[in-house]
Every structure is written in structure tokens, then in C-alpha cells.
Amino acid sequence: MNLPDEVAGSLLFAGVDRTGLEIAAQALRPLSFGPGQRVFEAGEDGHALYIIQRGKVKISHCNLDGKEKMLAYLTSGKIFGEMSLVDGSPRSATATAVESTVLYALYAEEYWSLINRYPRIAHNLARILAQRLREMNHEVEVLTFEESRGKVAYALLKLYRQEYGRETARGRLLELTQRELSDLAGTSRETVTRVLGEFQRRGYLSSEKGQIEVYDPAGLENVLYDLE
Ligand code: CMP
């Protein structure tokens, strides 16, 4: 079996040669999920990491008051579930397929034998974790200090930097609803609608039902750093 391009092209396999990819293909198990179906729940034991071939996965967490906090939306080529695999602790968040989704699971045993032969894969996983930690440090700052425009700008930039969605001639097309964006930004739907309208007038993006095309990430960054 050959790995699909989206999986072979994930950061986890950066710098791994063809033979390594063939061995990885033997170790990975494809799994399908329907819209709304759970991949796993926060608190469960975790024995696998997952690479998204296609579809969309929501990573979320329930606060003590039962409110769902959105941590991320992930699409093709992205990885999740690596934290429990690495440290053996329970799942830190819940993963749910938002639409029809195909994942490739790498179970712990296969992971260990793969990184024994290809230590590069373990290093790549460390890179993924380092990126997430950087993002989180930034996020703590933004969520503590920024007003709602900054929160929306930040959520859009985060998706942009994670290469969510797809590249277009003018920028990047993010396929997500205003509801999803407001959950991610931690603001109300009404605020997102108002702020997107403003960003559109400024030429940073255009927004239509279920999709936002970002043209000017630098403009969004200026919102964040009050440089407009
Ligand atoms: P794990 O703890 O095994 O299960 C939940 C997964 O969600 C976790 O691994 C990460 O892969 C992912 N995850 C947790 N927090 C975040 C976050 N803030 N952004 C993106 N992904 C996350």
C-alpha cells in the first residue's frame, strides 16, 4: 500500500526517504468517521496518534462549568493524539470529526518500531510539539489582553499559519463557518459577523457563507499589534 499524498506529505514524515514511507504505510491503519462522530474523548487512555487524510477534525475541551472550548480545527496532513502517545497520560482533549473524515492511525507499538528505524520521525514529532507550544504561548497573551477584534484576527491568523484550508491565487481559502470561527476566537457570532465586515472593508479578506478568503495576513497581524 502507498500512503496517500496528504499523509506522506505531513510534517511527521519530512525528510523520510521512500523506503521509510513504505514501512510507515505498513504501520498505519486507515479509519473513517462520519460527521459528529467522536474519535476519542478527553480523559480516555490513548494508544495512537492520527494523521488526517481528508475531512475536518475539531479538538475541544469542556470546562468545569460544562462549556465547550474549541482548541483547534484540523484538516489534511495535520496530526493529533500524539500527546498521550508520547507521555502515556490520558487524552487532553476530545477529537470529533466535523464532516466525513479519513484518518490514518499509528498505534504505539508501530510508532516505537518506526522511530527505532527512523529517528527522524521522533524529531519531527518534537518539532510539531514545539510549534504547538509556541502557538499556545502566543495564544495565552492574546486571549488575556486582546479585545474582540484582536481575538478574531488571531483565530484567522492561527488557521492561516497552520495552513488550514487551501491556497488560492489571492491568498488562502479557509472553509469554516462563522459559528466555528466564533467558537475558536472565544467571541459571539454577532461579534464575528461585525469584525469580518470591517476586515472585508479594509481589504484583508472576503467572507461568504461557510468560507473566508484571507488576502492580507499582514493586515490581520497589524490588528493584533495595534499597528493600523
Ligand atoms: P492527546 O492529549 O493525546 O489527545 C488530544 C489531542 O488534541 C492532543 O493529544 C493534541 O494532539 C491535540 N491538542 C491538544 N491541545 C491542542 C491545541 N491547543 N491545539 C491543537 N491541538 C491540540
Residues whose N, C-alpha, C, O or C-beta is under 5 A from the ligand:
A	BS01	CMP	G46 I59 L71 A72 I79 F80 G81 E82 M83 S84 L85 P90 R91 S92 A93
